[in-house]
Amino acid sequence: MKKSTFLSTIAFTFIMLLATNVNAQKFAKLDKSPLDASSFPASYKDANKQIKVVYGRPFLKGRSLNDLAPNGKVWRTGANEAPYITLYNDMKIGGKNVKAGNYSLFTIPGEKEWTIILSTDINVWGAYSYNEANDVVRVKAPVTAGDESIENFSIAFTEANGGANMHLAWGTTRVVVPFTK
């Protein structure tokens, strides 16, 4: 009798360990708005970066851009957390001086221009706790229309005279923000 109780206890313990182990290995499903990063210079071979931005990439999925990033309202410039942008050197954004450091990137979309905002509020979810008092810089950038529609919100950099241009694209909306030394 003692032997069968002992074996039952071992079997029960083994099953519990196995069940606990299985539960410990469950992973969250993939995010529907995956993180991406863009930097300048873009080449992974060039370690001397000037700018890097990490952001969530929401999909349009048949929705209008204005429904997802309403005109005239502060938007987190992507999905989930507000993107963070790292300036590795002091730079000018739209001609305004900004010190090297980490900032959140917010925008206020509009039909003809977007307001680009760098804020000292970092590690914030969305724009729910956005506080204008913590803006480091606000610049206006004109809106243009692209020939093709971009399903996922995207940020890319291109080399420009004395620095880089940050390109924001979603649907057919295009916005370019100049960063110079």
C-alpha angles and dihedrals in degrees: 000000000000091000093055092047089050092049091047090051091050092047092048091048091049092050091048091050091048092048092047091048092051092051092047090059099056112117129201116260118258115282113255089222103043123203119253135178132212127187143176122261086035099203115103086215091066109076093178095092121178099186137012130180126189115196146155117257111219121192125233092219092184093312124122121254089234090058091054099036105022119209113255096018129103109257128193090232096241134004136311112353118028106262118258121223123198121204108196092192135028106275143174118242113197086343095307121118118245125179121233111269147089122303140166116247117224130168138194106214121215137171096251103019141011126219110228115208131191112195135187089224103103132177092032126148113235118318095297094112096033111148118194090204088071095056114127095186140358121194134172120234125187122243120232132178124246125215094234130045117243110213097196120049106253139192122196137165131222129187114261135179105294096354140351141304118229110215121204116194134177127151104336093322116114128184126180123200119190120222116189136174 
